[in-house]
Amino acid sequence: MITAAELAQIPVFDGLDESERQRFAQKAADIRAEAGDWVIREGEDPRFFVLLEGMLQTVKDIVGQRRELDQVKPGAFFGEIPILLGTANIVSLQALSHCRLARFDRQQLQELIRDFASSGRIIFQTMMDRLSMAKQYVNDTPSSRVLLVGSPYDGDCRSIRSFLSANRVQYDWVDSELDPQRAAACIPLGHEGVAVMVDGANCLPSPAVRAVAEALGLQTTPKYDRYDVVIAGAGPAGMAAGVYGASEGLRVLIVERSAAGGQAGTSSRIENYLGFPSGISGDDLTERALKQARHFGSEIAVTRSIEAVLSEDTSYCVQLDGGERIRARAILLATGVDWRRIDVPGLERLLGRGILYGASRQEAHSVAGKRVFVVGGGNSAGQAAVFFSNYAAEVIMLVRGAGLALSMSQYLISQIEEKRNIRVEAWTRITGVHGEEHLEQIVTTTGRADGGQISTTRDADALFLMIGATANTLWLPDTLERDDKGYVCTGRDLTAWPLDREPFPLETSLPGIFCAGDVRHGSIKRVASGVGEGSMSIAFIHEYLALTGSPDLTRV
């Protein structure tokens, strides 16, 4: 336990008498850390710490890279800035040696400041000294990690922008259509097409997304050839399973073809997720989940996809794109769903040139001051319309049915009604698109009260299609049971089961392969539901592994 004598050696407690130091010592937690341990992590709720023994390293995540800042020596304190400003921890602290710390709650920090003048002066002076370093910190911090030069209508350029945005990598994009002179100045002599420079290095020889990911230091290849659990997809369900699986000692690999977060990661604001009364963006929720999964030891291989699943005795063989194979004791399918495609003449030719399925936050600046159409009446379409209304001159929602009430949450409907530049057109569908190099006009057909139809051609700068989802499960074994729409059947929905025991609730027709989230038949298409199913799946996977008795690969 912490003693008054130990606090007497710390300057911030120097102005207290013996009885007061004894009172603070009784309220302090005695924290021990070994070299490499994290004392606090950036983004966590703050506490007030005093270092009694050892040495700590201050670490800051700057545009996705670890930056080591100052070292903390015995007698120093930290945590006062986020507590007094009401924020989360703004840096991390890692032990460089064996350390011993006294940890106090914010109440004790407030008492030190309020009741002891000398302590208050020391705390505020230290706080001001640290804040005064902000200007130098800003000057030394790059605004982005990637410089991207290319046309907004170039497929490679759009794919890279989508990947960087979805993976929360800061980048600077030079639009070669809008600013050709600056683009020419940034591109190396003789280079053609999209140019990508990572961390100030030379232009990448290939604009492929995986090449960009590898240059950023993101994991694209599994570290091992055997895992306890391989998870297909890093959406809410997959990330939740990764957190719970790794935290409970399983060796976990998450395979993601694009970026963590799935469709939820592109949501501008999720306002009905428990614990966030002011709402949280899909970006923020995904970033927190990603850090949490990696903190517990989950591997996340991006820009990879699973092409086949093969059975091998009591385990499975997972074949990745490129032919690489890894073994898994259990598999979780959490791939989510794709946007449903529509058949409109000319649409495929202009896809990515003003027409997009879905709506990511990165499109905000490209629609500034423009006329935007959003097709769909669900929550995703509503979130996109509200978000784009902060940038676009006009947002027009096209809904096939009578309105939004049957398919959208009431809180979103209320927000849409409050936005003056959003208009909802019922009984309306897209029947044509026009444009040479990019979208210029759309054709809509609207039903009339007398049963007739009215076709209208109108100017359009951007068209976002969000008309429901479809399950992409053709890559799975033929013997895995799906419904007539391709969604994976589990538990009591199975019509065939090969074993004497009952299947676990999230287990598919292939024992040891589980399914969670939107791709599962009968699932509730909500973020909270996906997180819940992903978490539950690990409990059932533990039971399955106990039944099979196969060796624990984490010990191999």
Secondary structure as UniProt FT lines:
FT   HELIX           4..7
FT   TURN            8..9
FT   HELIX           11..13
FT   TURN            14..15
FT   HELIX           18..27
FT   STRAND          29..33
FT   TURN            35..36
FT   STRAND          38..40
FT   TURN            42..43
FT   STRAND          48..53
FT   STRAND          56..62
FT   TURN            63..64
FT   STRAND          65..72
FT   TURN            74..75
FT   STRAND          77..78
FT   HELIX           80..85
FT   STRAND          92..95
FT   STRAND          99..104
FT   HELIX           106..115
FT   HELIX           117..132
FT   HELIX           134..140
FT   STRAND          146..150
FT   TURN            152..153
FT   HELIX           155..166
FT   TURN            167..168
FT   STRAND          171..175
FT   TURN            176..178
FT   HELIX           180..186
FT   TURN            189..190
FT   STRAND          195..198
FT   TURN            199..200
FT   HELIX           209..215
FT   TURN            216..217
FT   STRAND          226..232
FT   HELIX           236..247
FT   TURN            248..249
FT   STRAND          252..256
FT   TURN            260..261
FT   HELIX           262..266
FT   TURN            274..275
FT   TURN            277..278
FT   HELIX           282..296
FT   STRAND          299..302
FT   STRAND          306..312
FT   TURN            313..314
FT   STRAND          315..320
FT   TURN            321..322
FT   STRAND          325..333
FT   STRAND          338..339
FT   TURN            345..347
FT   HELIX           348..350
FT   TURN            352..354
FT   STRAND          355..357
FT   HELIX           361..363
FT   HELIX           365..367
FT   TURN            368..369
FT   STRAND          371..375
FT   HELIX           379..388
FT   TURN            389..391
FT   STRAND          394..398
FT   TURN            405..407
FT   HELIX           410..418
FT   TURN            420..421
FT   STRAND          422..425
FT   STRAND          428..434
FT   STRAND          441..447
FT   TURN            449..450
FT   STRAND          453..459
FT   STRAND          462..465
FT   STRAND          469..470
FT   TURN            474..475
FT   TURN            478..479
FT   TURN            484..485
FT   HELIX           491..493
FT   TURN            505..506
FT   TURN            511..512
FT   STRAND          513..515
FT   TURN            518..519
FT   TURN            521..522
FT   HELIX           527..548
FT   HELIX           553..555
//
